[in-house]
Amino acid sequence: MNNTKQANTNASAGPNLQALGLKSPMEVIDLLAMLKIDGEPIIKDDSALLDPKVKAQAVIQFFAERFNRKPNDLLYIASIIKQDLKAGRIKWGH
């Protein structure tokens, strides 16, 4: 019975950030906020970069409207981007 309760708790907690190579939910937002997709920046208002709540809302809204992605999907997208950055397959500013 304890194993079932623990499994349910772990399932509701969401994806494991460390297993995805991420340190925090804010790192996900920070990575994605700096992207340009098809030449269009995700964050259009520079002042949004200064407010973590506004930045997170803008990133989530962009991916929801443009790609029909849910917030948990963003964890996997950010993980792939971070892996590519570490491996040198992509570079900031290029």
Sine and cosine of phi, psi and omega as CSV:
sin_phi,cos_phi,sin_psi,cos_psi,sin_omega,cos_omega
0.00,0.00,-0.64,0.77,0.04,-1.00
-0.88,0.47,-0.63,0.77,0.00,-1.00
-0.89,0.45,-0.62,0.78,0.03,-1.00
-0.91,0.42,-0.70,0.71,0.01,-1.00
-0.89,0.46,-0.68,0.73,0.00,-1.00
-0.91,0.41,-0.65,0.76,0.02,-1.00
-0.89,0.46,-0.66,0.75,0.03,-1.00
-0.91,0.42,-0.64,0.77,0.02,-1.00
-0.90,0.44,-0.71,0.70,0.00,-1.00
-0.91,0.42,-0.62,0.78,0.00,-1.00
-0.91,0.42,-0.60,0.80,-0.03,-1.00
-0.98,0.19,-0.27,0.96,-0.03,-1.00
-0.96,0.27,-0.31,0.95,0.01,-1.00
1.00,-0.03,-0.08,-1.00,-0.05,-1.00
-0.90,0.44,0.50,-0.87,0.03,-1.00
-0.99,0.13,0.93,-0.36,-0.04,-1.00
-0.87,0.48,-0.68,0.73,-0.02,-1.00
-0.89,0.46,-0.60,0.80,0.03,-1.00
-0.91,0.42,-0.45,0.89,0.03,-1.00
-1.00,0.03,0.00,1.00,0.01,-1.00
0.99,0.14,0.33,0.94,-0.03,-1.00
-0.92,-0.39,0.51,-0.86,-0.06,-1.00
-1.00,-0.05,-0.54,0.84,-0.08,-1.00
-0.33,-0.94,0.29,-0.96,0.09,-1.00
-0.87,0.50,-0.55,0.84,-0.01,-1.00
-0.93,0.36,-0.51,0.86,0.06,-1.00
-0.89,0.45,-0.61,0.79,0.05,-1.00
-0.85,0.52,-0.77,0.64,-0.02,-1.00
-0.90,0.44,-0.69,0.73,-0.01,-1.00
-0.88,0.47,-0.70,0.72,0.02,-1.00
-0.88,0.48,-0.74,0.67,-0.06,-1.00
-0.95,0.31,-0.52,0.85,-0.02,-1.00
-0.91,0.41,-0.40,0.92,-0.05,-1.00
-1.00,0.03,-0.08,1.00,-0.05,-1.00
-0.98,0.21,0.42,-0.91,0.25,-0.97
-0.86,-0.52,0.73,-0.68,0.03,-1.00
-0.87,-0.49,0.84,-0.53,-0.10,-1.00
0.81,0.59,0.63,0.78,0.02,-1.00
0.98,0.20,-0.02,1.00,-0.03,-1.00
-0.97,-0.23,0.85,-0.53,0.04,-1.00
-0.93,0.37,0.58,-0.82,0.05,-1.00
-0.93,0.37,-0.66,0.75,0.05,-1.00
-0.99,-0.17,0.92,-0.38,-0.04,-1.00
-1.00,-0.03,-0.45,0.89,-0.02,-1.00
-0.97,-0.24,0.94,-0.34,-0.05,-1.00
-0.84,0.55,-0.48,0.88,0.00,-1.00
-0.92,0.39,-0.39,0.92,0.04,-1.00
-0.92,0.39,-0.44,0.90,0.03,-1.00
-0.92,0.40,-0.37,0.93,-0.04,-1.00
-1.00,0.06,-0.32,0.95,-0.03,-1.00
-0.92,-0.39,0.94,-0.34,-0.07,-1.00
-0.83,0.56,-0.61,0.79,-0.01,-1.00
-0.93,0.37,-0.70,0.72,0.01,-1.00
-0.92,0.40,-0.66,0.75,0.01,-1.00
-0.88,0.47,-0.73,0.68,0.01,-1.00
-0.88,0.48,-0.69,0.72,0.00,-1.00
-0.88,0.47,-0.67,0.75,-0.01,-1.00
-0.91,0.41,-0.67,0.74,0.00,-1.00
-0.91,0.42,-0.74,0.67,0.00,-1.00
-0.88,0.48,-0.69,0.72,0.00,-1.00
-0.90,0.44,-0.68,0.73,0.00,-1.00
-0.85,0.53,-0.78,0.63,-0.05,-1.00
-0.94,0.34,-0.51,0.86,0.05,-1.00
-0.93,0.37,-0.72,0.69,-0.05,-1.00
-0.96,0.27,-0.68,0.74,-0.12,-0.99
-0.99,0.14,-0.59,0.81,-0.12,-0.99
-0.80,-0.59,0.08,1.00,-0.01,-1.00
0.82,0.57,0.68,0.74,-0.01,-1.00
-0.98,-0.20,0.62,-0.78,0.06,-1.00
-1.00,0.02,0.34,-0.94,-0.03,-1.00
-0.80,0.60,-0.65,0.76,0.01,-1.00
-0.90,0.43,-0.47,0.88,0.06,-1.00
-0.89,0.46,-0.51,0.86,-0.07,-1.00
-0.91,0.42,-0.47,0.88,0.03,-1.00
-0.87,0.49,-0.69,0.72,-0.03,-1.00
-0.95,0.32,-0.62,0.79,0.04,-1.00
-0.89,0.45,-0.73,0.68,0.01,-1.00
-0.90,0.44,-0.60,0.80,0.01,-1.00
-0.89,0.47,-0.70,0.72,0.02,-1.00
-0.90,0.43,-0.67,0.74,0.02,-1.00
-0.88,0.47,-0.70,0.72,-0.01,-1.00
-0.90,0.44,-0.67,0.75,0.04,-1.00
-0.88,0.48,-0.67,0.74,0.01,-1.00
-0.91,0.41,-0.62,0.78,0.05,-1.00
-0.89,0.46,-0.73,0.68,-0.01,-1.00
-0.89,0.45,-0.60,0.80,-0.03,-1.00
-0.99,0.16,-0.12,0.99,0.01,-1.00
0.99,0.17,0.21,0.98,0.01,-1.00
-0.97,0.25,-0.42,0.91,0.12,-0.99
-0.71,-0.71,0.41,-0.91,0.01,-1.00
-0.73,-0.68,0.55,-0.84,0.07,-1.00
-0.90,0.44,0.66,-0.75,0.08,-1.00
0.99,0.11,0.14,0.99,-0.01,-1.00
-0.85,-0.53,0.00,0.00,0.00,0.00
